């Protein structure tokens, strides 16, 4: 454990940010899995609804700095391409 006060604070701040980022990443992964499940079930309406939610979650995560903007764009592109295969 650190002895310096500022180092102790950095440890606490890092733990807080890590837990926040994990939560956001988990939410993104879950929303992507919901899209994939809807596509697997050939349910176009559910896939489109899940896609809108997934894109919103991914872009929100990118704006908060959890994902790099190119990483977020790639995720959105892949999920959108997946839904478009139903058309």
N, C-alpha and C positions, 0 to 999 in steps of 0.2 A: 504494500500500500504506500502511496505517496505521502511525504511529510510536508511538502510545501502546499500552502493554502490554495494557490492558483492551480496546481496540479490536481489537487483533490476536486476542485470545481470542474476542471476539464473532464475528469473521469465521470462525474455525475452528469454533465451536459452530454457527453458522448453516449452514455447509457440511455438517456432520455431520447436523443435523436435516433439511436439505433432501434429502439422499440417502436418509435413512430414510423420509421422507414419500413420496418418489417411488417407492420400493420397495413401500410399502404400497398406494399408489394403483394401481400397476401390477398388483398381485396382485388387487385388487378388480375392476379392469377386466377382467382375464383371466377371473375367475370368472363375471362377468356375461356375457361372450362365450360361455362354455361353456354357460350356461343357454340363451342365445339359439340356439346351434347345436343343442342337444337339442330345443328347441321346433320349430325349422325342420325337423328330421328326424322330427318327430311321435313321439319316443321319450319316453313319459310317465315311465317308470321312471328313465331317465337324467336327465331334466329335474328330477324331484323330488330326486334325489341331488345334482345340481349346485346346485339351489336352496338346499338345506340348507347346503352349503359356502359359497355366495355370501352368504347371510344372516349366517353366522358371521363371514366376512371383513369384511363391511360394518360390523357392530356392533363388531367388534374395532377397526377403524379409527376409528370414532366415539369409542370409549372412550379411545383414545390421543390424541384431539384432531386427527386428520388431517382428519376431516370433521365438520361441525356436525351436531348430533343430528337436526335437521330434514332436512338433506341426506341423511343416512343413512336416515332413515325414508322419504323419497321414493324412494330407490333400491330399498329393500326392497319397497316397495309396488308399484313398476313391474315388478320382476322377478317378484313373486308373482302379479300380475295376468296377466302373460304366460304363466306356467305354468298358471294356472287356465283359460286359453282352451282347453287341450287336453282338459279334462274334459267 
